[in-house]
Each structure stands twice: as C-alpha cells, then as structure tokens.
C-alpha cells in the first residue's frame, strides 16, 4: 500500500463509509439515514480541518528538508508533496461535510482538483513549457521554458484568487439553498 497522508488515510474512508452504509444503502432505517449520518458528518467537520492542518504542518516541516537537499532526495520530496497537497482541502472538506450534515443527499465529487480557472490556465502553460523544454532550439529549451514556468507561477497567484472569489460566491449560494445546488 502506498504512503498516504492523514486526510486520505482517515477522513476519506470514514466519509465513504457514512455515504455508502448510512445514506445510500437501500434498506437503511430513518434513524441511520437521517440522524446518524448527519451526526457523523458534523463530527467530520472539525476532524477534516484538523487532519488537513496536521498534513500541512507535516508538509511544511518536511519541505525544509526537501529544500535543503535541493529536491534531490526523492522520497522526502514525495512525502512533502503528499502532505502539502492536503492544504488545498483545508477549507473545502469541512465546508462539504457541513453541507452534508445539513443535507446528506447533497451530491459532491470528492475529486481533489484545482480550481476551475486555475486548472485551465495552468494546464495550457504546463504543456507549453514542456514543449519548449523538449525543443531542439536553444532559446526555446533554455529561455522560453524557464520564462513559461515563471509565468505559470504568476498566473497561479492570479487564478487562485479568481477561483477563491468564485468559491465564496458559490459557497454562499449553496449554504443558502442548504446544499440543494
């Protein structure tokens, strides 16, 4: 079994269990489907925040080791990346579990993806940078690829802010509709 961070190892299986055995099961009684599932989702709100925060702290600690080795120690880099990836879910997971506590039938995809705007722009910039890096032309390979990666870092800041603003608007709408939309 590959190494997993705290959130993936603890929260995800518990959320899947609640959904499959409490909410989606065909012969579930009212108490289990409506009351116990909501209570379990309420417990997951602070639990998911704590595990994501711990993953982020572990990732920050191991990133110091990764930076000091200039990324050459691959196992340390993998552990760092594996834990820091949870920082994206620090607010998302508790919010989803709060909505599921309000309405257990709310439908969410639990994919760990980037934001809508960020994903589109970053993917195209990454592909361009890879094409430049594979080029036989010296300027494309050495200069254009590095400039594209620098542009990717700047674009990430802007697109994450746009995705955050969109998330606040959509989050407000979903809370007011009790997770129906």
Beta strands, then each sheet from edge to edge (+ up, - down):
end
